[in-house]
Amino acid sequence: MIQKALLAECDAYLGRGWYERSDEAFRGHRNGQGNERSITLGSGTVKVRVPRVADTPADQPKFQSVVLAAYQRRSSTVAALIPGLWVEGLATRDFEPALRTMLGEDAALSASTVSRLNAELKAEFDVWRDRRLDGTRYA
């Protein structure tokens, strides 16, 4: 379904489907698809290939997928799951087995990735915890 959404997004950008001509202004040519990459979703891991567009006129923006950002490897649902597990008190070493159980064996979250995400989350929490409250009024 994600692959079909990416192809439909490319059709909408170009204003035409595969092997079709259009009377609209020229927007570029299809240029195959990028390398296959794994995307971890709430229901498991899938492999997709993002379409590419070449010869885009200089006066218009380049094709960029809204469905799947560049270098995105996991959905926002999975990204929101990690802070939730951290808040619940799950130890860093327990994340990988828990996520593999929930997301499948192909989940693209290594121990180093989980450690990095936890460190980023802890840094955000520390900034929030140490913020100044003197200018804020509370009821």
C-alpha positions, 0 to 999 in steps of 0.5 A: 500500500505504501508503494502504491501511495508513492507511485500515486504521489509521483503521478500527481506531481507529474500530472500524468500516469505511466506512458501517458502524455499530458497537455499540462506544463512539463514537470519532468520524467520518471527516472526509475526508483531509488534503492530498496529500503526497509521501513518499520511500521507499527505492523512490521517492516516492509520494503519500498522503493521511492520513485525518482523524477529527472529533468525537473524544470528550474522554475519548479521544486524538485520531487520530494515524497510527502508520504516518506521523507528522505532517509526515513526508516520508521513511521511516526507511530514507532518513533512515538512508541520509543519515548512511551517505553522509556517513560514506562521505565523500560531499560535500554537493553530491554528495548530491542527484544521488546521492539522485535516482539512488537514489530517483527524480527526485521525491525530496523532498530539495533541496540546502538539506535535505541541507545542513541534515541534514548540519549536524545530523549533524555537530553530533551527531557533534561531541557524541559525539566530545567526550564525556567518557570518565573515568567509563566502564570498558573491558575 
